[in-house]
């Protein structure tokens, strides 16, 4: 597998996937470059949405497809925003409005704990009966004031107490080593290596 389509139009995710897959010499092609529209994400779980996106991209591109579904889950909000993370504040998607809504909802909560969750799915073809599935979690807490200029999504508010920094204050290499997406992708690559 030297080329795969990534079922995402999110520039931050695409950049991270390219950086994480670069050592394997796998060409990462965003679905938009192949005329593949975004798939609907109607499900209540991350894994179901990732499977739908991967199958959709594989069917329309006729290439192996990689998809992820990820988001931030706040303990005090019963796991919200969860699968609705990208559109938490409604349409059109807006990181700034999503962050403002999350911070406002946690304002009077004593528990600011949250974790990023990511599930990654690789389908070799659209009818793949054994898609490879891997997941990763990254624990932290939500802070009110944003810090840092890197990353995307909720990163400026996702504080890592053990480091004293937010995800947006980490260098890309450091973020990949710690993040939910980095963990999930490393687990997926381990599954691929098992297959030979």
Secondary structure as UniProt FT lines:
FT   STRAND          3..6
FT   HELIX           11..21
FT   HELIX           22..24
FT   STRAND          27..30
FT   HELIX           31..34
FT   HELIX           46..61
FT   STRAND          64..74
FT   HELIX           75..77
FT   TURN            78..79
FT   HELIX           82..87
FT   TURN            88..89
FT   HELIX           95..106
FT   TURN            107..108
FT   STRAND          113..123
FT   TURN            126..127
FT   STRAND          132..142
FT   TURN            153..154
FT   HELIX           155..157
FT   STRAND          158..160
FT   TURN            161..164
FT   STRAND          165..166
FT   HELIX           167..169
FT   HELIX           172..178
FT   HELIX           180..195
//
